[in-house]
Amino acid sequence: MGLDDPFPIEKCSGRVRGAILAEFQGRCPTIREVASIPDAQWLTVPNIGPTTLEELRSMTQPLPNGKERSPGTNMADGELLSRLNRLQRELNLIVGEVRARLSAGSSRRNPQR
């Protein structure tokens, strides 16, 4: 991937994708354009914090052997655990919502007499 190639926005989390599109007025920038913005400036953009900035930077810095970087490669253990806990809470909320909907749907189909 070259610096003048389009930034791989489809590989970003929704938060990072939205911040990039907002920063570049709705267009997908090149890798060079994203890399040229200093960290201090990125941190002033809504929804960009240290973790999302790290995600963004990991996509602008190629690995020496040319392989693609997997998400979370540069995250500290604490950040990974925090992200895991957040995802588990979100998953539990979704599971609860699905169970509630399934339960409500089955009680409408099989009313108790």
N, C-alpha and C positions, 0 to 999 in steps of 0.2 A: 504494500500500500504506500503510495507516494504522498508527499505533503500537499500536492495540488489535487489529489483525489477528493471526492465528496466525503465529508465527515460521516462515519457510520452511525448516523442518528437512530437507525432502526434497532441498534444493539443497546441503546441507552434505556435507563429506566424512564418512566413517564415524567418524573420530576425533572430529570436532566434534559430530556427531549423538549419539554415545554420551555425551560429556561433558555436553551440554545435558540429555539425558534423565536422567542421573544427578543433576545439579544440581537438577532440578525433579521428582524422585521419579517419573520415568517418564512424565510428561505433557508435552505440547508447550506451551510458554509463549507469551505474546504477544511481539511485537517490543519493546514497552515494558518488559516484565519482563527480557528479555535485555539491553536497552540500559541498564537501571538498575543493573546489577551493575558495580561499578568494575573497571577493568583489573587492579588489584592483587589483587582477590578472585578474578577469573577465573584468574589465573596460579597460584593455589593449587590449582585443580581438576586432578585427574589428566588427562593427555593434552592439556592446554591450555598451549601455549607461545606465544612471540611470533608465530610464523607462523599458528598456528591461531586465536589471538586476533584477528589482523588479518583472517582470513577471516570470523570471527564478526562483527566490527565493520563490515566492508564490507556486511553484510546488514542492519545496524540503522540505517545512515545512508543515506537516499534521495538519489539524484542530483537536482540542482536542476531538471532538465527532466522528471523523472518516469520516465525510462528505467531499466531494470534494469541493474545493474552486472555486468560479466562477471567470472568468477573470475580472480584474479591481477591485477586492475587496479591495486591499490595496492602490489603486491609490487616490491621493489627488484630490479635485474637479477641480483644475486648470489643472491637467494632463488629467483628464477625458474630460474636455471641449476642451482642445487642441487636443486630440485624436478624439473627435467627429467632430471638425471643419475640421481636416485633412481628415477624412473619407467622410464627406459631400462634400468637394472639389473634392476628387477622384471620388465619385459617380456622381457629376455633369459633370465631364470630360467624364466619361463613357456614361452617358445619351446623351451628346452632340455628341459623336462619333457614337452611335447607330442611333440617329436621322439623322445625316449626311449620314450614309450608307443607311438607309432606303430611304431617299430623293433621293440619287444618284441612287439607284436601281429602284425606281418608275419612275424617269425621263427617264431612259434607256428603260423601258418597254412601256412607254406612251410618245413618242416624240411629242413635240408641233409642229404644222404645221404652 
